[in-house]
Amino acid sequence: MPLSIGFILLPNYSSMSYVSAMEPLLMCNELMGESSFEFFTVSLKNHKTVSSLGNSVDTHYCLDDAPEADCWVVAGTTPARHTDSQALTEFLKSKHQKTLIGLASGSYSLANADQLDGYRAVVHCLSYESLMVNHKAILLAQEQFCIDRGRLTCRGGSASLDLMLMWIAQLIGAETAEAISKHFVNERLGSADSISHQQLNARTKLEQPKLAEALTLMENNIEEPLSTDDIAYHVAMSRRQLERLFKKHLNSVPSRYYLRVRLEKARALLFSSQRSLAEIGLSCGFSSGAHFSTAYRNQYGLTPSEDRSLHSAVGKIENL
């Protein structure tokens, strides 16, 4: 029997996030030769919403007349354009037993309905500090996407695709998820080095628990980084075995990969908080401002100060 999924399209929902989540599900149906998933769309009211592209979108239902579903997806937008309503909060509160998915700021809607309390979850980097203050029961993660039991969250954009591939791997199998991933691989831009550390294929994550464990150790030890020997010890491998594992699946060595993880964390804090550069550097394991600035510039082509200024300027332009 197909899994029914209701997509709640918030005003100004990210078209990229929505399509990136929907496409792998449609492709799964095509590859399986049957409807593994069925879908319908829901707006907050009046059977209409608007996308991030500015076009009006008709939906199958609104909150008042939506049928039941096995899974609910809240397709959100950027934090600055996020819209919640009491009706949506109450609607989501009634879905506690269902699988709930938050795309981009959709995670914020789930949080406001107390549906992420006690779960690991991911939010847009610009929502991070607000969630930390207002929803302390949520275990905020630094990944691009996160699956914790019946709660699936991601930062939006292409991370929606990775989230759905992992979910399909869990529901149907890694081979199917791998086949879907291969279909999309030529459509994704950027070099291998630019791909986030969360964008491992589904088979690798399922079949390489030692690698997943090593990555978790890195993500949980940002302020005081572990040595490669420490990580190898905790995952019960020799240093050489760990280095071979990283080389095979990530085309990197553990120390270099760990540096990228710390820099991604630093960049998220740079954009989402008013903390000083020195404080951010120290919180991400950099012993000096010069070390932080040099590593950051080598990774992103800008110093932390330049990147923060550019991000602020872009935000002002988008809000005009």
Buried (B, 14 or more C-beta within 10 A) or exposed (E): EEBBBBBBBBBBBBBBBBBBBBBBBEBBBEBEEEEBBBBBBBBBEEBBBBBBEEEEBEBBBBBEEBEEBBBBBBBBBBBEBBBBBEEBBEBBEEBEEBBBBBBBBBBBBBBBBBBBBEBBBBBBBBBBBBBBEEBEEBEBBBBBBBBBEBBBBBBBBBBBBBBBBBBBBBBBBBEBBBBBBEBBEEEEEEEEEEBBBBBBBBBBBBEBEBBBBBBBBBBEBBEEBBEBEEBBBBBEBEBEEBBEBBEEBBEBBBEEBBBBBBBBBBBBBBBBBEBEBEEBBBBBBBEEBEEBBEBBBEBBEBBBEBBBEEBEEEEEEEEE
